[in-house]
Amino acid sequence: MSRPEQKENARLNAAGISYADLIRSRRRQKGLNQEELGALVSVGKNAVGAWEAGRSRPDLASIPVICEALGLTLEEFYGYELSGKDQQVPENNHANRQKNEKTAEFVSQYLELTEDHRKIVLHVMEDLLLLQGRTEKPARKLIRIYRNNLSACAGPSYTIGESMGEPVWIEETPLTCAADELIRVSGDSMEPEFHDGDQVLVQHGASLRPGDIGIFVNGDAGYIKEYQRDGLHSLNPAYATMHFHEGDDVRCIGKVLGIAADELFAREDEIRDQDL
């Protein structure tokens, strides 16, 4: 790419000045060469050269450091005021001004994060940029799982585990692959972790340890409860512990692995694709 094409494609701030030209001119005003500026910003000479040629742009973490090295404020860098001059942003640049104001606010909030949290933000941004660059969203892999029509609460009139339900398509994840069926929660006895209407992923035959959440049947009544050695506990303190005695017909249907979020379930167009 030639220099004219690079300058044409360079990003402009709200005042219409390319960041490449701004960094270059301010560096020269400060009497710094590219290597010296790079040392102040903790990057190499080549990185500074790439910024000034318009081939790349500084990452968010570097911008405040660059401003400090060049004697710029964030407002000046983004084009709100130009080196102390009372220059206004053109009216036709109103959209750019608003965009850059949001950028400055983002940078300010970003700098308040811990170093680990900054890495997370940058990683998420990279993933989103990759997604934006794709022409098509990749199809997600789906699996079928049995959804029981019966609910677990304080007493459905049928025994959970009977063949009443239908298979549904759901996104393949480690949890959905480990589950054998879906059962709907009814009532508020397990709030705040499980709410009325939640669909939970249940694994059959899993041995429960104290503190695990399971689906239990006593006679023809089904429950979702926390297993403890002294009985079955509700997470909602308004409900008493369920105690059982020898001879009671209590069975564990399976272990609750988690909640199946709505976005995990296949859309109609995805289901049609599976049927083709």
N, C-alpha and C positions, 0 to 999 in steps of 0.2 A: 504494500500500500504506500503511495507517495505521500509526502508531507501535506500537500493541499487536501488530499482525501482524508488524511488523519485528522486535520484541523476541522474539516467539515463534519466529521463523525464524532468529534470530541463533545463531551457533555458540557453544557453551559449552566452557570448559576443563574439566579433570578435576575441579575443585572445584565445578562447576555454575554458574560465573559466566560471563556472556557476555563475549566479548572487547570488544564495543562498550562495555558498562558499565565494564569494567576500565580501558580506555583513557581514557574520559571522567572517571571518578572520580579516577584518578591524575593526570591533567592538571590537574584543578582543585586537587588537593592541592598540586601543585607551583607553583600560581599562574600557570599558562600559559593563554593563550587558544589557539584552534585555529590561528590564523595563526602564532603563536610556535612551537607544537609542529611545525607543518608545516615551518618554516624549519630546525628542528633535525634533522628527518628527511629534508630535501631533497625535500619534496612540497608541494603547494599546500594552502591552507585547505580547499578543497572535498574533497580526498582524506581529510583528517582528519575532516571532517563526515560523509563517507560511511561511514568506519569506525565512528564513534560512533552512527550511525543504523542500523547493521547492513545497509546496502545493499551493502557490499563489505568485503573483508578485506585486511590488509596482505600484500604478497608476502613470501616467505621472506627476501629480502635486507634488507627493512626491519625485520623483527622485532627483531634484536639492537640496531639503532640506536634503535628505539622504547623498548626496555627500558632502554637507557642514559639516554635523555632523561627517562624517567619514574622512574628509580631502582628498576627492577625487575630481578630475575634471570630467567633463562629458566625456572627452576623455578617461580617465582611466576607468570610469565605463563601457563604451561601448567597451573597449578593444583596443584602439588605441595605448596607451602607458601604461606600467605597473609600477606604483609607481616610475616613474622616470627612469626605466630601458630602455635601448635602444633595446627593443625586437620588432622584426618585426612580422607582421601578416603573417602567412604562405601563400604561393602562392595559395594553394588549398582553402584558406579561403577568396579569393578575393570577392566572392559574398556576404559573410557575412559582410565584411568590407563596401562594398557599401551600403548594407541594413542598417547597423548601422549608417553610415554617414547621411543617409536620416532621420533616427530616431532622431539623435542629432539635425539636422536642424529643424525637426518638433517641438521638445521640445523647442528649442530656440524661435521659432515663437509663440508657445503656451503660453510661459511665458510673451510675449508682449501683450497678450489679457487682456481685463478687466475680472473681476471675473465672471460677467454674461455671457460673451462670452465664457469663458472657460467651463462653465456649458453646454452651447449649444453644443460645440465641443464634450464633453464627452457623452452627450445624443445621438448625432448622431452616435458616435462610437459604443455605446451600441446597437443601432438599427441595424447597419450594421453587427455587430458580431452575433446578433440573426438571421439575414437574412442568413448569411453564414452557420449557423448551421442547417438550414432547408434542408431537402432532396428534397423538391419540393417547387417551388414558389406558394403560395396560389393563386387560381383563383380570379380575381377581379370581382365584381358584375357589370353587364352591364344593361343599359336601352336603350330603343329606343326613338329617338327624330326625329322630322320632319326637314329635311334640305331643305330650299327653294332654288331653283335654281337661283332665281333672286338676284341681288346685290343692295346694298344701296350706292348711291353716289350722282352724280349730274344729274341723269336722265335716269334710265333704261326705255325701251320702253313699259314695262308692269307694271301693278300695283302690288306692293308687297302685299302679302296676298292672291293672287290667288293660286289655287291649282296646283302649278308647282314645283315639287320636289320629294323627296323620304325619307322614314325613314332610319336612320342610327343607328348603335350601338355605344354607347359611355359609358365611365365609370360613374358609379353612384357616384355623389358627391352632397353636398348640393346645389351648383349652377346649375348643370345639372338637378337635380330633380325639381328645381324651374322654369326652362325654358320650353317654349312651342315650340320653333323652333330655328333653326340656320339660320342666314343670313350672306352672305359674304360681306365684305367691299370692295368697289372699289374706287380707287383714294387715294390721299394723304391729303384730307381736314381735317382729324382728327388726323394727326400725331402731336406729337410723340407717342400718346397713342394707336392709332389704325392705322394699316398699310394696304396697299393694299393687298388683299387676306386673311386677317384675317377672321375667322368665329366667329361671336359673338352670345352669348346666349341671346335670347330675351324672355321676359315674357309678355304675352298679358294681357291687362286690368289693368296694374299697373298705378297708378296715379303718375305723374312726379312732382318733386319739382325743383325749380331753381337749376341748376348745374347738374341735372341728364342727362344721355345720353339716347337718345331714337331713335327709327326708325319712321320716318314720311313719309307720302305720300301726295303729292300735285298734284292732277289730276292723271296722270299716271307716275309721277316721284317720286322716293323714295330716302330718305336721312337718313344718320346717323348723328345726330347733338346733341349739348348740348342745353338743353332747358333753356331759360331765359325769363323773362316776356316781354322783348322788342323784342324777336325773337329767331331764331335758330342760334346758334353760331358754327363756326368751331374752332377746337383747333389749327389749322394751321393759324397763323396771316395773311397769304397771301390771305385768303378768307374772303369776306365781310359777315356781318351778314345778314341772310335772314329775311326780314320783310313781314308780311302778313296783309291783310286787311279784314274787315268784308265781308263775302260773299265768301271768298276764300275757296276752297274745300281742307282743310288741315286736315288730320287725324293722330292720333298717333297710330301706330301699336302695340307698346309695349316699355318696358324699357329694355335697354341693361344691362345685369347683369355682363358681362365680356367676355373675349376671351376664346374660346375653344382651348386649346393647342393641338398640334398634338398628343402628347402622350396619350391624353384622348380617342382618337378614337380606336375602337377595331381592333386588328390584324385579318388577314384572318383566322388563326387557332382558334381564340376566336369566330369568327362569325360562323365557322363550328360547334363548340361545342354548340352554341345556337340553331342551326338548328336540332341537334340530338334529 
